[in-house]
């Protein structure tokens, strides 16, 4: 779905555009901070139920950091997400094992190397505020800002006709 800048869109269409751009999985840069110490690293993400999921080892520095300060940011291409991270428990104990199945399907090499650890947890990120750089179907650049808490959005043209 591409927008035209003259077309009225809804909040739901804006959220749909975000998840359409992200697809089923992406390697995203994850930024976290604790006591003014900022870290960024790549994580392999899956997207479902309007949330972002990745796995990590409970013993990693990034995990300890985000468990103490759950405010995180993720970025891939023109999609920047600010959100709240939540530990959903061990990958192998998730009811229905939806994350594990998606990880196996879309990220086989990583799944095969790392998913059998009994210290791997699922982190769920609930988006709070999103900024997207995109191009309309008529070729004009724009920014799309989505506020998940207020269920509001703003389209800001970058190029002028």
N, CA, C and O of each residue as an XYZ file, in Angstrom:
644
protein
N       0.849     -1.166      0.000
C       0.000      0.000      0.000
C       0.900      1.237      0.000
O       1.720      1.419      0.900
N       0.744      2.047     -0.977
C       1.446      3.328     -1.038
C       0.399      4.426     -0.913
O      -0.729      4.286     -1.386
N       0.785      5.509     -0.275
C      -0.123      6.632     -0.118
C       0.065      7.624     -1.251
O       1.126      7.678     -1.873
N      -0.966      8.403     -1.514
C      -0.784      9.643     -2.270
C      -0.898     10.746     -1.238
O      -1.630     10.600     -0.259
N      -0.208     11.820     -1.431
C      -0.224     12.882     -0.437
C      -1.561     13.605     -0.378
O      -1.843     14.298      0.600
N      -2.384     13.459     -1.398
C      -3.678     14.125     -1.414
C      -4.783     13.264     -0.806
O      -5.893     13.749     -0.590
N      -4.497     12.015     -0.533
C      -5.503     11.070     -0.063
C      -5.554     11.066      1.465
O      -4.515     11.025      2.124
N      -6.754     11.108      2.020
C      -6.923     11.011      3.466
C      -6.702      9.556      3.878
O      -7.220      8.635      3.246
N      -5.928      9.362      4.945
C      -5.698      8.010      5.449
C      -6.150      7.949      6.903
O      -6.430      8.976      7.521
N      -6.215      6.746      7.434
C      -6.628      6.540      8.816
C      -5.421      6.117      9.657
O      -4.371      5.757      9.126
N      -5.594      6.169     10.970
C      -4.568      5.675     11.893
C      -4.245      4.206     11.586
O      -3.080      3.810     11.552
N      -5.282      3.417     11.367
C      -5.096      1.992     11.079
C      -4.286      1.780      9.803
O      -3.452      0.876      9.742
N      -4.528      2.610      8.781
C      -3.765      2.512      7.530
C      -2.309      2.903      7.744
O      -1.417      2.327      7.122
N      -2.062      3.866      8.610
C      -0.686      4.276      8.913
C       0.066      3.137      9.606
O       1.211      2.847      9.262
N      -0.577      2.496     10.578
C       0.042      1.353     11.281
C       0.267      0.211     10.303
O       1.311     -0.440     10.332
N      -0.707     -0.033      9.441
C      -0.572     -1.083      8.432
C       0.621     -0.809      7.523
O       1.355     -1.733      7.171
N       0.819      0.445      7.141
C       1.962      0.802      6.289
C       3.276      0.491      6.998
O       4.203     -0.028      6.376
N       3.368      0.797      8.273
C       4.576      0.502      9.028
C       4.896     -0.989      8.984
O       6.013     -1.376      8.642
N       3.925     -1.820      9.327
C       4.179     -3.258      9.368
C       4.339     -3.860      7.967
O       5.017     -4.874      7.804
N       3.722     -3.241      6.962
C       3.943     -3.668      5.581
C       5.395     -3.424      5.181
O       6.014     -4.267      4.532
N       5.933     -2.280      5.565
C       7.330     -1.963      5.253
C       8.284     -2.931      5.961
O       9.314     -3.311      5.402
N       7.942     -3.328      7.186
C       8.803     -4.231      7.948
C       8.686     -5.683      7.476
O       9.649     -6.442      7.585
N       7.535     -6.073      6.959
C       7.363     -7.440      6.464
C       7.269     -8.448      7.594
O       6.753     -8.143      8.669
N       7.774     -9.657      7.346
C       7.716    -10.723      8.348
C       8.889    -10.672      9.319
O       8.740    -10.978     10.502
N      10.056    -10.285      8.811
C      11.249    -10.233      9.659
C      12.247     -9.234      9.087
O      12.287     -8.994      7.880
N      13.040     -8.665      9.962
C      14.104     -7.739      9.570
C      15.201     -7.811     10.620
O      14.952     -8.155     11.776
N      16.417     -7.484     10.204
C      17.497     -7.240     11.139
C      17.415     -5.742     11.454
O      17.601     -4.908     10.568
N      17.139     -5.410     12.707
C      16.971     -4.016     13.100
C      18.072     -3.619     14.077
O      18.585     -4.456     14.820
N      18.426     -2.353     14.071
C      19.342     -1.817     15.072
C      18.517     -1.521     16.323
O      17.495     -0.838     16.260
N      18.971     -2.040     17.445
C      18.311     -1.837     18.731
C      19.177     -0.921     19.588
O      20.350     -1.213     19.820
N      18.609      0.177     20.054
C      19.312      1.081     20.957
C      18.665      0.990     22.334
O      17.441      0.990     22.466
N      19.514      0.912     23.351
C      19.037      0.909     24.726
C      20.004      1.740     25.554
O      21.125      2.019     25.129
N      19.556      2.131     26.740
C      20.367      3.009     27.572
C      20.133      2.689     29.037
O      19.022      2.350     29.445
N      21.191      2.802     29.818
C      21.085      2.659     31.255
C      22.115      3.579     31.896
O      23.298      3.520     31.561
N      21.674      4.418     32.804
C      22.568      5.363     33.487
C      23.382      6.182     32.490
O      24.589      6.356     32.658
N      22.720      6.679     31.460
C      23.347      7.499     30.418
C      24.400      6.756     29.612
O      25.218      7.395     28.951
N      24.406      5.436     29.645
C      25.307      4.633     28.818
C      24.448      4.011     27.723
O      23.589      3.173     27.999
N      24.685      4.425     26.483
C      23.864      3.990     25.350
C      24.582      2.900     24.583
O      25.789      2.968     24.355
N      23.817      1.893     24.189
C      24.353      0.817     23.349
C      23.425      0.630     22.155
O      22.219      0.862     22.238
N      24.024      0.202     21.033
C      23.231     -0.155     19.859
C      23.820     -1.408     19.263
O      25.040     -1.559     19.195
N      22.963     -2.301     18.834
C      23.392     -3.547     18.201
C      22.253     -4.061     17.336
O      21.111     -3.626     17.485
N      22.557     -4.983     16.436
C      21.530     -5.555     15.567
C      20.842     -6.723     16.256
O      21.467     -7.508     16.969
N      19.536     -6.816     16.025
C      18.754     -7.953     16.506
C      17.855     -8.428     15.366
O      17.423     -7.637     14.528
N      17.588     -9.713     15.351
C      16.724    -10.329     14.339
C      15.287    -10.287     14.854
O      14.962    -10.914     15.862
N      14.434     -9.543     14.154
C      13.075     -9.279     14.639
C      12.003     -9.973     13.805
O      12.136    -10.134     12.592
N      10.952    -10.373     14.485
C       9.721    -10.853     13.868
C       8.623     -9.863     14.236
O       8.712     -9.183     15.259
N       7.582     -9.781     13.400
C       6.509     -8.821     13.603
C       5.169     -9.539     13.548
O       4.836    -10.167     12.544
N       4.407     -9.445     14.621
C       3.033     -9.952     14.635
C       2.285     -9.300     15.797
O       2.893     -8.809     16.748
N       0.969     -9.305     15.702
C       0.102     -8.700     16.719
C       0.471     -7.230     16.984
O       0.358     -6.748     18.111
N       0.910     -6.528     15.935
C       1.289     -5.117     16.009
C       2.380     -4.856     17.046
O       2.405     -3.812     17.698
N       3.289     -5.839     17.183
C       4.427     -5.706     18.085
C       5.670     -6.246     17.391
O       5.596     -6.876     16.336
N       6.805     -5.982     18.012
C       8.097     -6.421     17.492
C       8.687     -7.395     18.497
O       8.682     -7.140     19.702
N       9.197     -8.516     17.991
C       9.760     -9.548     18.855
C      11.176     -9.891     18.416
O      11.466     -9.969     17.222
N      12.053    -10.095     19.393
C      13.373    -10.641     19.121
C      13.773    -11.495     20.313
O      13.150    -11.431     21.372
N      14.803    -12.285     20.134
C      15.279    -13.113     21.233
C      16.679    -12.680     21.615
O      17.414    -12.098     20.818
N      17.024    -12.978     22.849
C      18.345    -12.645     23.344
C      18.669    -13.570     24.504
O      17.774    -14.170     25.098
N      19.912    -13.680     24.814
C      20.338    -14.477     25.954
C      20.149    -13.656     27.226
O      20.511    -12.480     27.269
N      19.596    -14.260     28.237
C      19.328    -13.571     29.498
C      20.600    -13.012     30.133
O      20.531    -12.089     30.945
N      21.762    -13.564     29.769
C      23.031    -13.153     30.382
C      23.758    -12.048     29.623
O      24.794    -11.573     30.088
N      23.248    -11.626     28.471
C      23.924    -10.596     27.685
C      23.794     -9.218     28.349
O      22.831     -8.939     29.062
N      24.789     -8.372     28.091
C      24.760     -6.992     28.604
C      23.514     -6.252     28.132
O      22.868     -5.554     28.914
N      23.175     -6.405     26.847
C      22.017     -5.681     26.323
C      20.749     -6.092     27.055
O      19.873     -5.263     27.301
N      20.650     -7.369     27.403
C      19.452     -7.859     28.074
C      19.349     -7.265     29.470
O      18.285     -6.792     29.869
N      20.428     -7.287     30.197
C      20.426     -6.709     31.541
C      20.079     -5.229     31.473
O      19.348     -4.713     32.320
N      20.608     -4.549     30.460
C      20.347     -3.125     30.308
C      18.869     -2.875     30.025
O      18.261     -2.029     30.682
N      18.279     -3.579     29.075
C      16.889     -3.287     28.719
C      15.902     -3.786     29.757
O      14.776     -3.292     29.817
N      16.297     -4.762     30.583
C      15.405     -5.189     31.659
C      15.356     -4.135     32.773
O      14.346     -4.012     33.467
N      16.434     -3.382     32.941
C      16.448     -2.308     33.937
C      15.826     -1.026     33.393
O      15.202     -0.271     34.139
N      15.995     -0.779     32.095
C      15.387      0.387     31.451
C      14.720     -0.102     30.167
O      15.385     -0.226     29.138
N      13.427     -0.379     30.212
C      12.747     -0.976     29.055
C      12.477     -0.028     27.889
O      11.916     -0.451     26.878
N      12.863      1.244     28.005
C      12.664      2.179     26.898
C      13.737      1.932     25.850
O      14.928      2.097     26.116
N      13.306      1.533     24.651
C      14.232      1.185     23.577
C      13.824      1.882     22.288
O      12.724      2.425     22.176
N      14.726      1.857     21.322
C      14.424      2.316     19.967
C      14.966      1.269     19.011
O      16.021      0.683     19.254
N      14.251      1.037     17.935
C      14.659      0.113     16.883
C      14.590      0.841     15.551
O      13.728      1.696     15.347
N      15.502      0.499     14.644
C      15.517      1.172     13.355
C      15.867      0.189     12.251
O      16.768     -0.635     12.401
N      15.154      0.281     11.151
C      15.481     -0.432      9.913
C      15.104      0.498      8.770
O      13.965      0.953      8.668
N      16.072      0.768      7.921
C      15.853      1.612      6.760
C      15.153      2.905      7.187
O      15.695      3.642      8.011
N      13.987      3.193      6.661
C      13.293      4.436      6.989
C      12.291      4.310      8.114
O      11.475      5.211      8.311
N      12.327      3.201      8.869
C      11.369      2.989      9.951
C      12.096      3.066     11.288
O      12.972      2.249     11.568
N      11.734      4.049     12.117
C      12.334      4.203     13.445
C      11.232      4.080     14.481
O      10.253      4.826     14.447
N      11.391      3.132     15.408
C      10.378      2.803     16.403
C      10.901      3.099     17.797
O      11.991      2.657     18.162
N      10.134      3.842     18.574
C      10.415      4.027     19.991
C       9.381      3.199     20.741
O       8.188      3.281     20.450
N       9.838      2.396     21.713
C       8.884      1.539     22.388
C       9.349      1.060     23.742
O      10.379      1.488     24.265
N       8.553      0.153     24.297
C       8.810     -0.424     25.610
C       9.038     -1.924     25.447
O       8.226     -2.635     24.856
N      10.173     -2.387     25.990
C      10.549     -3.802     25.901
C      10.023     -4.562     27.117
O      10.025     -4.054     28.239
N       9.575     -5.785     26.867
C       9.043     -6.641     27.926
C       9.597     -8.045     27.756
O       9.547     -8.602     26.659
N      10.121     -8.618     28.820
C      10.604     -9.995     28.817
C       9.399    -10.928     28.818
O       8.606    -10.922     29.760
N       9.261    -11.727     27.768
C       8.146    -12.666     27.653
C       8.529    -14.085     28.081
O       7.737    -15.014     27.924
N       9.727    -14.253     28.614
C      10.140    -15.567     29.111
C      10.932    -16.347     28.086
O      11.235    -15.860     26.996
N      11.258    -17.570     28.464
C      12.078    -18.427     27.615
C      11.401    -18.733     26.288
O      10.194    -18.967     26.234
N      12.185    -18.729     25.222
C      11.680    -19.063     23.880
C      11.001    -20.423     23.918
O       9.921    -20.598     23.354
N      11.633    -21.385     24.580
C      11.134    -22.771     24.571
C       9.888    -22.961     25.437
O       9.271    -24.026     25.400
N       9.511    -21.947     26.212
C       8.331    -22.062     27.071
C       7.151    -21.213     26.602
O       6.126    -21.153     27.281
N       7.286    -20.558     25.452
C       6.188    -19.720     24.958
C       4.991    -20.594     24.587
O       5.144    -21.550     23.827
N       3.793    -20.282     25.112
C       2.600    -21.033     24.715
C       2.387    -20.937     23.199
O       2.416    -19.844     22.632
N       2.177    -22.062     22.563
C       1.957    -22.099     21.117
C       3.231    -21.987     20.300
O       3.222    -22.280     19.104
N       4.315    -21.573     20.915
C       5.648    -21.468     20.297
C       5.618    -20.714     18.969
O       6.308    -21.092     18.023
N       4.831    -19.664     18.900
C       4.689    -18.858     17.679
C       6.003    -18.205     17.275
O       6.368    -18.217     16.100
N       6.720    -17.634     18.249
C       7.995    -16.998     17.945
C       8.978    -18.022     17.392
O       9.627    -17.772     16.376
N       9.090    -19.148     18.037
C      10.030    -20.174     17.600
C       9.729    -20.634     16.169
O      10.646    -20.812     15.367
N       8.471    -20.821     15.857
C       8.098    -21.249     14.503
C       8.440    -20.180     13.469
O       8.962    -20.497     12.400
N       8.151    -18.929     13.774
C       8.493    -17.844     12.860
C       9.990    -17.696     12.696
O      10.477    -17.451     11.593
N      10.715    -17.842     13.778
C      12.166    -17.730     13.733
C      12.754    -18.846     12.881
O      13.677    -18.630     12.096
N      12.211    -20.025     13.049
C      12.675    -21.172     12.255
C      12.383    -20.941     10.776
O      13.213    -21.252      9.921
N      11.213    -20.399     10.473
C      10.796    -20.188      9.086
C      11.602    -19.079      8.395
O      12.070    -19.263      7.271
N      11.764    -17.928      9.066
C      12.353    -16.761      8.420
C      13.840    -16.563      8.698
O      14.537    -15.915      7.918
N      14.319    -17.109      9.788
C      15.704    -16.862     10.198
C      16.391    -18.184     10.541
O      16.972    -18.325     11.617
N      16.321    -19.157      9.617
C      16.769    -20.506      9.867
C      18.202    -20.599     10.397
O      18.451    -21.319     11.364
N      19.132    -19.893      9.789
C      20.530    -20.021     10.217
C      20.708    -19.591     11.668
O      21.387    -20.268     12.440
N      20.113    -18.491     12.031
C      20.206    -18.024     13.416
C      19.463    -18.985     14.344
O      19.952    -19.305     15.428
N      18.300    -19.438     13.928
C      17.528    -20.391     14.737
C      18.357    -21.643     14.985
O      18.458    -22.122     16.115
N      18.942    -22.163     13.924
C      19.698    -23.414     14.014
C      20.915    -23.272     14.930
O      21.286    -24.225     15.615
N      21.538    -22.093     14.946
C      22.738    -21.881     15.766
C      22.424    -21.584     17.224
O      23.149    -22.033     18.112
N      21.353    -20.834     17.487
C      21.194    -20.262     18.825
C      19.894    -20.576     19.556
O      19.807    -20.297     20.752
N      18.899    -21.131     18.918
C      17.589    -21.238     19.566
C      17.452    -22.397     20.540
O      16.397    -22.551     21.156
N      18.454    -23.192     20.692
C      18.320    -24.345     21.569
C      18.863    -24.071     22.960
O      18.979    -24.980     23.782
N      19.193    -22.824     23.218
C      19.738    -22.453     24.517
C      18.608    -22.306     25.537
O      17.540    -21.781     25.222
N      18.854    -22.771     26.751
C      17.833    -22.634     27.790
C      17.913    -21.280     28.496
O      17.264    -21.057     29.518
N      18.724    -20.378     27.927
C      18.823    -19.023     28.471
C      18.315    -17.986     27.467
O      18.456    -16.786     27.702
N      17.729    -18.429     26.356
C      17.209    -17.525     25.326
C      15.792    -17.094     25.682
O      14.903    -17.928     25.857
N      15.590    -15.774     25.788
C      14.272    -15.233     26.108
C      13.733    -14.428     24.932
O      14.484    -13.962     24.074
N      12.423    -14.281     24.917
C      11.757    -13.461     23.911
C      11.533    -12.072     24.513
O      11.041    -11.936     25.633
N      11.900    -11.058     23.751
C      11.613     -9.682     24.128
C      10.531     -9.156     23.190
O      10.667     -9.228     21.969
N       9.477     -8.636     23.762
C       8.376     -8.036     23.006
C       8.495     -6.519     23.135
O       8.586     -5.988     24.242
N       8.495     -5.832     22.005
C       8.535     -4.374     22.022
C       7.188     -3.847     21.550
O       6.751     -4.121     20.432
N       6.547     -3.090     22.419
C       5.296     -2.422     22.065
C       5.640     -1.033     21.546
O       6.171     -0.208     22.290
N       5.343     -0.764     20.275
C       5.633      0.573     19.737
C       4.848      1.648     20.479
O       3.676      1.468     20.809
N       5.516      2.766     20.733
C       4.871      3.926     21.349
C       4.813      5.081     20.363
O       3.791      5.755     20.238
N       5.927      5.303     19.662
C       5.995      6.398     18.689
C       6.874      5.941     17.536
O       7.952      5.386     17.748
N       6.409      6.178     16.319
C       7.110      5.697     15.126
C       7.264      6.848     14.139
O       6.352      7.648     13.934
N       8.439      6.904     13.540
C       8.708      7.859     12.463
C       9.121      7.062     11.233
O      10.047      6.253     11.286
N       8.435      7.297     10.143
C       8.718      6.579      8.892
C       9.047      7.601      7.807
O       8.341      8.595      7.638
N      10.116      7.345      7.086
C      10.418      8.078      5.854
C       9.932      7.201      4.718
O      10.311      6.033      4.634
N       9.107      7.740      3.850
C       8.530      6.936      2.780
C       8.380      7.804      1.530
O       8.643      9.007      1.556
N       7.960      7.183      0.460
C       7.698      7.872     -0.794
C       6.279      7.543     -1.229
O       5.870      6.382     -1.194
N       5.533      8.547     -1.633
C       4.156      8.338     -2.069
C       4.141      7.637     -3.432
O       5.158      7.555     -4.120
N       2.973      7.141     -3.795
C       2.851      6.452     -5.092
C       3.079      7.410     -6.253
O       3.360      6.977     -7.370
N       2.958      8.722     -5.993
C       3.246      9.689     -7.043
C       4.661     10.261     -6.940
O       4.971     11.277     -7.561
N       5.530      9.593     -6.142
C       6.957      9.890     -6.161
C       7.458     10.987     -5.233
O       8.580     11.464     -5.405
N       6.660     11.401     -4.257
C       7.077     12.458     -3.351
C       7.461     11.879     -1.982
O       6.767     11.005     -1.463
N       8.550     12.359     -1.406
C       8.991     11.918     -0.088
C       8.125     12.556      0.998
O       7.705     13.708      0.890
N       7.872     11.772      2.042
C       7.131     12.294      3.184
C       7.544     11.544      4.442
O       8.138     10.467      4.387
N       7.209     12.151      5.578
C       7.388     11.503      6.868
C       6.014     11.147      7.409
O       5.047     11.891      7.247
N       5.955      9.992      8.053
C       4.724      9.537      8.687
C       5.048      9.337     10.160
O       5.914      8.531     10.500
N       4.367     10.058     11.031
C       4.568      9.961     12.475
C       3.343      9.267     13.075
O       2.210      9.679     12.828
N       3.575      8.219     13.859
C       2.463      7.474     14.448
C       2.625      7.458     15.968
O       3.654      7.021     16.484
N       1.612      7.933     16.675
C       1.580      7.895     18.135
C       0.634      6.765     18.538
O      -0.584      6.900     18.424
N       1.194      5.654     19.007
C       0.389      4.478     19.340
C      -0.463      4.701     20.580
O      -1.574      4.176     20.658
N       0.030      5.472     21.556
C      -0.752      5.716     22.772
C      -1.994      6.548     22.477
O      -3.083      6.237     22.960
N      -1.833      7.598     21.689
C      -2.958      8.482     21.367
C      -3.770      7.982     20.173
O      -4.856      8.490     19.890
N      -3.226      6.974     19.475
C      -3.849      6.462     18.247
C      -4.051      7.596     17.240
O      -5.113      7.750     16.637
N      -2.977      8.383     17.087
C      -2.968      9.500     16.150
C      -1.775      9.369     15.222
O      -0.818      8.651     15.512
N      -1.847     10.075     14.098
C      -0.733     10.080     13.151
C      -0.702     11.417     12.442
O      -1.672     12.175     12.441
N       0.445     11.680     11.838
C       0.609     12.900     11.049
C       1.437     12.549      9.819
O       2.439     11.840      9.911
N       1.010     13.049      8.681
C       1.766     12.909      7.452
C       2.373     14.280      7.159
O       1.663     15.283      7.087
N       3.704     14.310      6.992
C       4.383     15.581      6.757
C       5.138     15.485      5.435
O       6.134     14.767      5.347
N       4.679     16.200      4.403
C       5.386     16.166      3.116
C       6.804     16.712      3.242
O       7.042     17.699      3.937
N       7.721     16.070      2.576
C       9.100     16.534      2.539
C       9.369     17.239      1.209
O       9.982     18.306      1.168
N       8.898     16.622      0.126
C       8.985     17.224     -1.213
C       7.705     17.982     -1.485
O       6.633     17.601     -1.015
N       7.818     19.034     -2.228
C       6.633     19.797     -2.633
C       6.353     19.530     -4.106
O       7.281     19.363     -4.897
N       5.096     19.490     -4.469
C       4.704     19.274     -5.862
C       5.054     20.488     -6.681
O       4.806     20.511     -7.887
